Amino acid sequence: MAANHPGHEYLPIMGLPEFRQTSARVIFGERSPLLSNPRLATLQTISGTGAVHVAAQFIKTFLDCNAKVYVSDPSWSNHRIMFEYSGFTVIDYPYYDNGTRAIRWNAFKDTLARADPGSVFVLHACAHNPTGCDLSQTQWEEVGRIMKDRQLVPILDSAYQGFATGDLDKDAWAVRYLTEQVGLPALVCQSFSKSMGLYGERVGALHIVLPENDDPQVIRNIESQLGWISRKEISTPGRYGATLAATVLGDAELYAQWKADLITMSTRISSMRVAVRNGLSQLDTPGNWDHVVSQIGMFSYTGLSKEQVAMLQVKHIYMLSNGRISVSGLNSRNVEYFCQSVSEVVRATF
């Protein structure tokens, strides 16, 4: 990049062509029928946030401005904000149970089954933010069946592909299953902020998956409208970060190195989860801490109470009042102190 600087000219309104092509291959897979038998309309966006925002504007303008939008309880705060700002009625769907520290599966499934046709469900593709609790493949299959039967519209937010398990294909399983196996039309929001460490470059994409056997002209029509939305929002997307991502994704050696780095990074986070669970268990800390390991990704809902969180601040350990931590903040030098402190606080309030 330093030797061949891309310059500072405007990109096309839809974004850098090489990035749009390679980003689609990452999320849908090299051999995806969505690519070989094109059913995708792709727009480069201002990271995942921009993708969700454009998705909201697209639904409001071209699908159903009165559609109900469901977001998980809890969810990334921007999900609710962006849809409410766009004028939608936003409803929480049951997702996480603080008592059991697990997914409220039956309640979530019942909400899907009762939703009006045309309702929009914002789903986390992997590494659910903020709970770290993901659906199993069997549960995703049930979600797909219900959504198809009820004619529901999924928005799949994929902010952590490769960051969850270190396996790009495994982390994209839900996206590929719902769009290819179930055949659901969908809006897929993609970010490279975490997986490439490009937080400040705002590199992302919105992929709209069309119904099966749709006319290729429809793709061009949809991309034209996506470009119109983006044009009035940001004019054109950023060049530098997209060129960085496209360079890595388009070069076999760099791509292999990136995938290896994802494994290194995700393995380190997983090892910290194991260290926390083992450390708390070895200290005979009251309660069961297996949920720390069963959760996935950057974040963990520890189950600590607001009172316990406040007590930990005295020990210079800081987290959100709901007990949520960023597991990536732990390392081999501080995890033992973290476990000792948590154990002391839990004992004092048990």
N, C-alpha and C positions, 0 to 999 in steps of 0.2 A: 504494500500500500504506500509506503514511504517512497519507494522507487517509481511507482506508477500511480501518483495521486489522482483520484477521480475528478478533481476539480470541484467547482462550486456552482455549476449550472443547474437549473431546475431539472428535476426528474419529470417524466410523464405523469399526468395526474393519477394514473393507476399505480405508479411506483416503478421501481427498478425491475425490468422484465426478468433478469436472472434470479433475483431474490424471490419474486412471485412464484417462479417455476420450482426453485429448489426448496422453498419453504413448504410448498404443497407436497413435495416428495417426502419430506421429513415427517409430516403429520399423517399422511395417508399411506405412505409406503411406496417403494420403488415400483412394485408390480400392481399397484392399485388399479382396479377397473375404472375408478373415477378419473384416472389420468389417461388410460389407454382408450376408453370410450368416454370422452370428456363430459363431465357433469358438474364442473366446478367453475365458479366465478370468483376470482381472487383479487383483493385490493390490499396494497401495502398500507399499513396504519401506523399511528403513533403508539406503538407497543400494544399490549393487550387491552389497556384502558381505552385507547382509540378504537380498537376493534369492537369492543362491547358497545361503545357509544354509537358507532356507525350502524351496528346491528340494530340498536334501538331505533335509530332514525329510519332505517330501511323498513322495519316492521311497521312503524307508525305511518309511514308514507305510502307503502305499497301493499301491505298485507292487511292489518286490522288495527286501526288507531284505538279501538276500544277493547283490545285483547287484554285479558288479565295476565300479569307476569308474576310467576312464582319464583322466589329465591329461597335458598336453604336457611334454616334457623339453627345455628348462625351461619353467616356468609361473609365474604370480603365486603367491606362497607360500601365500596363504590358500586356494587351491583344494584343495591336498592337506590342509591342516590341518582345514578344515571337514568334509570327507568322512571323514577318519580319526576326527575327534572324534564324528561321527555313527555310527561303527561299521562303515564300509565298508572293504573291501579296495581300496586305491588302487594303481594300476599306472601307470608312466610309459609314454607312447607316444612313439616317436622323432619328433623334430621338427626340431631345429636341429643342424647340423654345424659345429663350430668351425673345422674345417680349411678347408672350402669356403665358410664364412660364408653358407650357404644352407639351405633346408629339406631334410630327409632324406625326400624325397617317396616313394620306393619303399618304404622301411622303414615309414613311416607308413601307407601304403596297405596293405601286407601285414598290419600289426597290425589294421587295421580288418577285413580280410577273414578273419582268424583268430579274431576276438573271438566269444564266445558270444552267441547271441541274448539280448536283454534287457540287454546291457552298456551302460553309460552312458559317453558321451564328452563331456568338457568341451572346448568349442571356442571360440576367440577370434573374435568376429564380424569384427573389423577391428583394425588397429594392435596386433598381437600383443605382449603384455606378458610377458616383457621384451625379446624379440629384435627387434621391429620388422619381422619377416619374415611376410608374409601369403601365403596361398594365392592363386593366380590363379583367375579364374572357371572356367577349364577344369578345374582341380584340384578346385574346389568341386563341380562337376558330377559328377566321379568319386566324390568323398566321398558325395554324395547317393545315387548309384546303389548304392554298396556298403552304406551304412547302411540303405537300404530293403530290399535283398536279405537282409541279415543281421539285420534287425529290431532295429537298435541305437537307443538313445535319445540324442538330442543335447541337451546343455545349452549354449546359445549365450550367451556372456557378452559383452554389448555395453556396454563402459565408455567407448568413445571415438567413438561415432557423431558425425560432424561435426568431430571433433578430428583425424581421420586425414587426410582429403583436403579437408575444408571443404565437402563435398557430402553432405548427410544421406542422400540416396537411394543414392549410390554406396557409402557406408559401411555401409548396411543391405542391400546386395545379397545377401550370403550368407544372412542371416536370411530374407529374402523368397523366395529361390530354394528353400531347403530346405523351408520350410513351405508355400509356395503351389504351386510348380512340381512339386516331388517329392512333396509331400503328407505330409511326416513330422510326426507328433506331436512336439512339442518343448517344452522349457522355456527361455524367453528371459529373461535377467537384464539389466536396464537401469539405467544410472546417469546422473545429470545433474551429478555432481560436477565433472567436467572440462569438459564442453561448456558449462556455465553458470557455472562458477567457484563452485559452491555446495558446496564441500568440507565445510564445517562444518555444513551444514543437512541432510545425509544424505538426499538425495532420489533415490528409485529405485522400480523396479517389477519384479514378477515376472509374466510372461505365460505361461500354459500354453495351448499350441495343441493343440486336440483333433483326433482323426481326422476325416476328411472325412465329411460327412453325419451327424454325431452329433446326438443329440437335444438341443435347447436346455435341457432339464431337467438334462442332465449338466453344463452350464456352471454352473447354479445349485448343483448338488451339490458340484462341485469348489470353487467359490468359498466355499461354506459350510465346507468342510474347510480351505481355505487360511486363512480367518478364524479357525478354531479353533486352527490352528498358531500364527498370529500373536498371537492373544489370550493364549496361555499363554507366549509369548516376550516380548512388549513391550506387551501390552494394546492400545494403539492407536498408529498412527504419528504423526509430527510434522506440525503444521499449517502453520507459517510458510513453510518451504522449498517445500512442495508448492504452496502458494498462489502463491508467487513464480513457480514454474515454470509453473503452469497459467495465470497471468495473461499471461506472455510467449507461451505456446503458443496461447492463445485469442484474442489480439488481433492482427489482420492486420499493423498497423504495427510492433508490437514483434517479432512473429515474423520479419518481413522484416529488421529491424535485427539480430536475433540471427543469422540466416543469413549476413548480410553480415559480421558480426564473426567468425563461424567461418571464413569465407574469409580474412579478414585474418590471423587467428591462425595457421591452418594453413599459409598461404603464407609467413609469416615463418619458421616452423620448417623448411619445405622449403628456403627460401633459405639457412638456416644449414647444412643438409646439403650443398647445392651448394658453399657457401663452404669447408667442411671438405675435401670431395673435391678441389676446384680448388686450394685452398691447399697441401694435401699433395702433389698432383701437380706443382705449380709448383716446389716445393722439392725435387723428385726424391726424395721419400721412398720407401725400398724397399717393394715390395709393391704390390698393387692395392687401391685404396680406393673402387671403384665401389659396393661394398656399402653404404656410408654413404648413398648416394643411393637405392639400390633398396629399402632398408628404409623403413618408414613410421611416422608417429606420434611420440610423445614420446621414445621410447628408441632407442638404437642399441647393438648389440654391436660395438664398434670392432674387435675382434680383438687388442687389446693384451693382453700377458701380465701375470701377477701381478707379475713383476719390473719390467716397464715402468711399470705403475701405481704401484708404490712409488717409482720414480725420479721420476715426475711430481709426487709430493707435495712433493718438495724445491722444485719450481717453483710450489708453491701451486696445483696443479691436482689436484682430488680426484674420484675415481670409485670404483665398486665394484671389488673385486679381480679380477673376471672381465672387466673392461674395459667394462662397461656404463655409458653416460652418459645423462643427460637432456638431449636436444638443446635443449630450451627454456631451458637455462641459458646457452647461447651467444648472443651478440649482436654487433652490428657493432663494438663497442669491444673485445671480448676474443677474437674468433675468430682473428685473425691471430696473437696471442700463443699461443693454444691450438695452432694448426697448427705454429708454429715449435718449440714445446716438444715436441710429439709427434714431429716429424721428427727432432729431436736425439736423443731417447730411442731411437727405432727404429734410427737409424744406429748408436748406441752399442752396441746389442744384436744387430745384424743378423749 
